Amino acid sequence: MSETNGSKGLIHLYCGDGKGKTTAAMGLAIRAAGSGMRVVFLQFLKGRPVSELNSLKLIPGITVIRNNKDYGFYNTMSEQDKKDITKLHNENLYKARALVEQGEVDLLVLDEVCAAYRYPLLDTEAIKELILHKRQGLELVLTGRNPDSLFVEQADYISEIQKVKHPFDKNIHARKGIEY
């Protein structure tokens, strides 16, 4: 399905400080794959095993691209970690971009791209190019906190997920099957 229902393809932005941005992107990826669309789910900054990817990998039509090493949060990374993760992010980004350029992707999810772009831990020019010169028919999903103004300006959909309460505030850490 090279053309998404005859549309030009739109840009979706799931942002905010609440839980559920990646989950929303995954839901859209599952819906798209269920309708025969080819999905690439590219994840930045996350490298540890997470339960939701076990499910995505079982769905025909979804390709997951991510790091195999967890570097933790940006503020705990060494300078070498930042160089290493940037190299991995760029390799993954270029793989996904090549698939897009070959017309092999109908929906591209760039999960946690907001932070990776902001710090910057990836090729920001490649991201700008992807957004500003998006291939006709490609649905593009961007997720993360504090999106760059470019992302906000170019988005056709913006869903802000706001934290009202979160267990982390009570020192309850992430739980397998719920947060990861």
Secondary structure, 3 states (H helix, E strand, C coil): CCCCCCCCCCEEEEECCCCCHHHHHHHHHHHHHHCCCCEEEEECCCCCCCHHHHHHCCCCCEEEECCCCCCCCHHHCCHHHHHHHHHHHHHHHHHHHHHHHCCCCCEEEEECHHHHHHCCCCCHHHHHHHHHCCCCCCEEEEEECCCCHHHHHHCCEEEECCCCCCHHHHCCCCCCCCCC
